[in-house]
Amino acid sequence: MSRVNVAVAVADEAQSRIYEVAAACRALGLAHTSTLATVGVLTGSMESNELAKLFGVPGVVAVEVEDGIRPGITGTVQ
């Protein structure tokens, strides 16, 4: 098992109860770190083998896993 950072998207129609959705996700093992209520996103981390459980939470429409790749700086310095 490995812990991964995730962003959980909440459906537009569930954004008025985003804090309830967050509580349900925490109950399933999400280590919730922030709530971006204006865009309907929860962030945190969870065991990778447990991620599918989040789709059972009413209002969750997507779960994105951080891939660990950091963008580099491109271009030239003058």
C-alpha positions in Angstrom: 0.0 0.0 0.0 1.1 3.5 -0.7 -0.3 6.8 0.2 -1.0 9.2 -2.6 -2.1 12.8 -2.8 -5.5 13.3 -4.3 -7.9 16.0 -5.4 -11.6 15.1 -5.1 -14.0 16.9 -7.4 -17.5 17.5 -6.0 -20.5 17.8 -8.4 -22.0 21.2 -8.9 -25.3 20.1 -7.3 -23.4 18.9 -4.2 -21.3 22.0 -3.6 -23.7 23.5 -1.2 -23.0 20.5 1.1 -19.3 20.2 0.3 -18.4 19.9 4.1 -20.7 16.9 4.4 -19.0 15.3 1.4 -15.7 16.0 3.0 -16.8 14.4 6.2 -17.9 11.3 4.3 -14.6 11.1 2.5 -12.7 11.4 5.8 -14.8 8.5 7.2 -13.5 6.4 4.4 -9.8 7.2 5.1 -9.1 10.5 3.3 -6.6 12.6 5.3 -8.3 15.8 4.3 -6.0 18.8 4.1 -8.1 21.5 2.4 -11.5 22.4 1.1 -11.7 24.6 -2.0 -15.4 25.4 -1.7 -15.5 28.0 -4.5 -14.4 25.4 -7.1 -15.8 22.3 -5.4 -12.5 20.5 -4.7 -11.2 18.6 -1.7 -7.5 17.8 -1.3 -5.7 15.3 0.9 -4.1 11.9 0.8 -5.3 8.3 1.0 -4.0 4.8 0.5 -4.0 4.1 -3.2 -5.8 0.8 -2.8 -8.7 2.6 -1.1 -9.4 5.3 -3.7 -12.3 3.5 -5.3 -14.3 3.9 -2.1 -14.5 7.7 -2.7 -16.7 7.1 -5.7 -19.4 5.7 -3.4 -19.7 9.1 -1.7 -22.8 10.9 -3.1 -21.5 14.1 -4.8 -18.0 12.9 -5.7 -17.6 13.0 -9.5 -13.9 12.6 -9.9 -10.7 11.7 -8.0 -7.4 12.8 -9.4 -4.1 11.3 -8.1 -1.0 13.5 -8.1 1.5 11.9 -10.4 4.6 13.2 -8.6 6.0 15.0 -11.7 6.9 18.5 -11.1 7.0 21.0 -14.0 10.4 22.2 -15.0 11.6 25.6 -15.9 12.1 26.0 -19.6 13.5 28.7 -21.8 16.7 30.7 -21.6 18.1 33.0 -19.0 19.4 36.3 -20.4 
